[in-house]
Amino acid sequence: MTNTAEFERWLKDARASLASAEKAFQAGDFRVATQNAQLCAELSAKAVVAFFAEPAWRHDPGKQLQQILKKDKDRATPQLDAQTHQNLARLALDADETAPWHGWSTFRLRSRQAYGRGEEEDVWIAAVDLCTRSVADDLLVRARRSLETANAFVQHVLEAKDHDEKPGQDAKQG
């Protein structure tokens, strides 16, 4: 599944999500910034996964990317330098760590809290209260890094593909 149109489709949405997250953060809308930063990390990971397989319909593609990196290590390692491989592993981790924010930033979070009498009670925390400036900032850092990693991976793949195709073209001309 080394379709460059698939790379670009995922990356186009990731770029748009990051742009929306940046705008929302500047406007002080940290819930929307958190939602879109999470989505950027998710879509960036799916762009890389699409090189190897069909991305799963989940909000945590990091696990799928980790499995691919382990399973296809023989295929991936000769094409990727150690730093790129390490960056992809970090992308997988960022995608997994941001994934819960898909739900938390959209709905809310149930938490068990103890009250004065030693009893615990379920308490729902509104999404707008969960998505603080610090949460949005952390997810934006991860989103930027994720998109940068996905872009670098795609560029690497396209350059390798271009390099592989040129000798065949030269042979036809010669």
N, C-alpha and C positions, 0 to 999 in steps of 0.2 A: 504494500500500500504506500508506495513512495510517490504519491500524487502531489505535485506542487500546488495544485488548486486547493487541496485539502489543507496544506500548511497555511496558505494565505487566508482561507476562510476562517480558520480558528484564530489566526493572528490578527486579522482585521477586527474581529469582535473583541479580542483581548485589548488591542490598542484603544478601541472606543470605550471599553469599560474603564481603562486606566484614565483616559481623558475625563470621563464623567466623575470618577473618584476624585481626581485632582480639583475639578471645579467645585464639587460638593464640599470638599475639605476647606477650600478657600472661603466658601460661603458659610462655613460653620455648621453644615449639615453632616454631622459625623456618622449618622446612621446610613445615609445614602453613600457616603464615602466608604464606609466599611463594606456595604453590600457590593459595590462595584470593584473595590480592591480585591475582595475575595473572588469575585467572578473573573477578574483579570488573571489571577494566579491559576485558577481552575482551567481557563481557556488556554493559557500559555502551556500548561502541562499537557493538555489534550492535543495541542499542535505537535508536540514532540511525540506523544504516543501514536499519533496518526501516521508517523513515518513507519512504525513497526506493526501496528494493528488498529482495528476499529476501536476508538475510545469508548469505554463503558459509559452508560447513561447514569452517571453518579456525579456527586459534587466533590468527591475526593479521588481524583485521578492519580494522586501520588502513589497509592499502593500499586496500581496497574503499571505505572512507570518504573517503580522499584522492581517489580517482577520482571519486566522487560529487560531492565539493565542487568539483572542477575541471569535470567534465562538466555538472553541473546548476547551474553558477554563476549563470546567468541566472534560474533558478527559485529558487535559495536566497537570493541576495543581496537582492532586494527585501523578503524576509520577515525577514531576519536583519540585525541591526546588525553593524558591523565587529568589535566585541568578541566577540559570539557566534560569528561565523565564525572568528575567531582561536582561540577556545576549542575549537571543533570540530576545527580543524587540530591543536591540541595534544593533544586526545583521540586522534586518529588516530596521532600520534607515540607517545604513551604506550602505546597498544595494541600497536603494532609493537615497541616497545622491551621490553615485558614478555613478549611472545609466546614467546620461546625458553625462558623459565622454566617454561612448561607442561611441557616435556619434562625440562629440567634438574632441576626439583624433584621429579619423579616417578621418573625413572630415575637417570641419572648422566651425567657428561660425560667424553668421551675427550679427552685432552690429550697433546700430544707434548712430552716433556721430554728434555733433554740430560743425559747422565750423564758422569761424569769422563773417560771415554775419547773424548768427542766424538761418541758415538753417540746417536741419538735413539730413544726407545722409547715406544710407546703406553702411557699410564697412565690407568686409569679412576678418576675421583674420585666418591666416593659423594655422592648427592643431599643427604644430611644434612650433609655437610661443605661443600658449595657454598652452602647456604642459611644464611648467617650472619645475625646480628642486623642488620648494616648493609644486607645485601641485602633482608631482609624489611622493614626500615624504609623503604628507598627505594621498594620496590614498594607499600607501604602508602600512602605519599605520593601516588604515581601513581594508585592505586586510588581513594582519597578524591577526588582532583581529577577523575578520570574520571566517577565517579558523580555528583558535583556538576554537572559539565558536562552529562551526559546528562539529569539531572533538570531543569536549567534549560532545555535545549532542548525537552524534552517539555512543560514548562509553557508555554513560548513558543508552541509549536504548538497546544496546547489553547486558550490564550487567543485566538490568531488565528482558530482554528476557531469558537470561541464568538462572537467579534466578527463573523465572516462570516455566521453563522447568525442572529443577532439581527435584523438589518435585514429579512431575509426573513420572520421570524416576526411582526415589527411590521407589515409590509405586509399579511399575512394577517388580522391582527386589525383593522387600520384600514380 
